Structures are given as C-alpha cells and as structure tokens.
Amino acid sequence: MKHQNILVLGGSGFLGGHVVTRLAATGRRVTLVSRQRQRARRLFLLPMVDVVQADVYDPTVLTHLLAGHDAAINLVGTLHSGGGNPYGAGFARAHVELPRELIRACQKAQVARVLHVSALGAAADAPSMYLRSKADGEAAILGQPGIEATVFRPGVLFGEDDRFLNLFARMQRFLPLVPLAGASARFQPLSVLDAANALVTALDERATFGKRYELVGPSVYTLAELVRLIGQATHHPRAILPLPNALGRLQALLLEWLPGGLMSRDNLDSMRVDCVASGILPGIDAPELLGRAGWHPMRIEQFALDQFVNGAARTHFDRWRARAHR
Ligand SMILES: NC(=O)c1ccc[n+]([C@@H]2O[C@H](COP(=O)([O-])OP(=O)(O)OC[C@H]3O[C@@H](n4cnc5c(N)ncnc54)[C@H](OP(=O)(O)O)[C@@H]3O)[C@@H](O)[C@H]2O)c1
C-alpha cells in the first residue's frame, strides 16, 4: 500500500524540512502541523504541502487533524529542558507525552502507520535526560494495538542548514582557537538528506513495521577530528583546546543562558556515550530498508567540500536572501 496523505509533527525543523520536501517530491500530500506556522515558511510554496498552526498537545485537535490521513510522522524533539529525574518536564512533554497522545489520536482516527524519530543511544539508563526521555518515547510508540510503527534513531545529522558543522565553521572563522568540551567523544554523522530518504523509503515498506533503525553515516570521527575537518574545508584551521570535564561543564552552563541554545550540560552528558551504531539494531544499510533504493550515504568530507568550498559563492548570495527575509 502506498501511504499518500501524511500528517507531520515537527516538520518545521531541520530534519523535518527535508522529510517534507522529500514526501512532496514523491507525490505525497502533506499536512505539516506546527506550533508556529511561520517557522515553516520556507516550505509554504511546496506543492501539496499544507502548513497548519495548532496546539499539538491537544488530543482533540490531533485526532481531528489526523482525519483523512493514512500515516503520521513524528519528528518533534528538543535539546533543552529543566532538570528532573529521570528527566525534566520539558523533555517529558515533548518526547514522551506527545508520542503517547499521538498514538491515542491515531488509534481513534484509525491511522495505523506511524514513523517516529528518536535518537541514537536512547536508553532508560543513558547518562542524559534527553536520551532517557527518548527511550520512554520509543516505548510509547512501539507495540501499540492497531499501530504499525517504525522508530528511527539518527546519529548526529549534517546538512547545509545544520547547527553542528556550521557552528564549528563560524567559531573557526571568528575565534583564534576552539575551546572544545567532549573533544574525544565519538560520532558517526549522517547527511540529513540520507536520513530523510530513509524515513520516506520506509513509509511503505512492510518489512520495517514494528522495527527500530539506527541511522548513521559510513565513518566514525571524534569531535576534535570533525572540528579539524571543517576548519580545513573553510580555510580557517584553528588550534583545538580540549576542555577538561569541569571547564566543559562551566562553558555549557554559560551557554545555557545565551539565546540560541548552543550547548547545555545535558548535551555534554549525552556525549558521555559514543554516538555511534550499537551493532545491535539494524544500521542504515539494513537490506530490507534500503537495498532497493541503492543506498550510498554521503561522506562528510564530500559534503564539507560542497558546502564550504564549492558553495562559498552561493552562501554569500543566501545571506542576502536571508536579510531580505526570503
Ligand atoms: N539534528 C540532529 O542531529 C538529530 C540527531 C538525533 C536525533 N534527532 C531527532 O530528530 C528529530 C528532528 O530533529 P531536528 O534537528 O530537525 O530538530 P529541530 O530542528 O529542533 O526541530 C524540531 C521540531 O520539533 C518541534 N518542537 C520543538 N520543541 C517542541 C516542543 N517542546 N513541543 C512541541 N514541538 C516541539 C518544532 O516544531 P514547531 O516549533 O514548528 O512546533 C520543530 O520543528 C528530533 O526528534 C531530534 O531529537 C536529531
């Protein structure tokens, strides 16, 4: 069965924008639900995409919105919350209560197919509130009566509009050196385009129903190696100053108070476990998911070259477009 009418929560975000674009490109009709419609304005002109502003936490609203759809995709996620045990109220609301309400609403509206985005390393005993709440979110989604769900656990995602590589590019442009917490933490980054493609490919694949997938790229790097790679690609290679744990936490505490949410102490806690494939769950090359699509995940070195070297002229143009609010 081809799922044709898709309701998307969290579609205004980084991964969501690419998922919605890919859904539209494959001829699906999409309803993107956002708490603030303007956040999705770059998607307004996509054919067959309807952007709706609504309170996603209101179960009646959710059930009403789901009518006429045959699948739902939940990409809602936040890196920030107050504290708590096992996690703060912000994480509980966005990562656990919302998936639970979404499943109830899908059951009422008889929408059986659900895709849910969690995070690599989600576990009840993980070192961060973010990862612990993501684990409870998965439990709220999988194995529910009348629901055919697939859960995705992406590693760190990179792309033209990411916050990760672009942050390190900016830091190296403006700072004489990069003070880096978690310098030896390991990551297996994946292109956001590949992650979006994986989700959309899985939508109609029966073999993925009831399963969890880790979405990771082809290679593993330490954070310091990634920062060096971006420094070289941008022609601003800076010395890296690895911060000891106490100083890293102090830096994260200061950044928590700044606008933009660059880093938090909970983000640092997440980095205490390597953000790489576990080898226990199927990886991105799981044959039943991606074999047919002839999958070749993009290498981060290739992306850095395209983005920061070949794309330099276009980036300049984009800055003007952004200033004109286009
Ligand atoms: N980016 C990565 O490297 C990465 C890695 C691993 C896992 N993930 C997971 O992938 C998903 C998408 O990530 P992303 O990078 O695209 O995130 P993002 O750009 O921050 O977008 C997240 C979306 O979630 C919604 N949202 C945020 N906080 C919310 C809250 N408290 N309540 C309700 N809705 C809220 C926002 O929608 P509105 O504001 O429009 O309502 C936004 O569109 C998330 O679940 C994230 O945890 C991402």
The ligand as an ORCA input file, in Angstrom:
! r2SCAN-3c Opt
* xyz 0 1
  N      19.541     17.054     14.190
  C      20.204     16.010     14.679
  O      21.434     15.902     14.533
  C      19.454     14.903     15.396
  C      20.188     13.791     15.880
  C      19.492     12.773     16.543
  C      18.120     12.844     16.712
  N      17.453     13.937     16.235
  C      15.992     13.962     16.425
  O      15.396     14.203     15.159
  C      14.213     14.972     15.331
  C      14.302     16.213     14.454
  O      15.470     16.940     14.826
  P      15.791     18.378     14.222
  O      17.256     18.563     14.284
  O      15.068     18.532     12.944
  O      15.138     19.300     15.350
  P      14.660     20.837     15.216
  O      15.213     21.486     14.011
  O      14.941     21.457     16.537
  O      13.093     20.705     15.019
  C      12.305     20.098     15.992
  C      10.853     20.306     15.718
  O      10.144     19.906     16.878
  C       9.168     20.855     17.244
  N       9.341     21.131     18.673
  C      10.479     21.543     19.313
  N      10.262     21.628     20.629
  C       8.964     21.270     20.836
  C       8.165     21.173     21.977
  N       8.628     21.457     23.196
  N       6.891     20.777     21.822
  C       6.387     20.506     20.599
  N       7.109     20.596     19.470
  C       8.383     20.977     19.575
  C       9.382     22.109     16.425
  O       8.153     22.319     15.739
  P       7.297     23.677     15.832
  O       8.156     24.679     16.561
  O       7.046     24.049     14.414
  O       6.066     23.292     16.554
  C      10.487     21.741     15.426
  O      10.037     21.770     14.121
  C      14.113     15.282     16.822
  O      13.264     14.359     17.431
  C      15.543     15.112     17.311
  O      15.569     14.759     18.683
  C      18.082     14.963     15.582
*
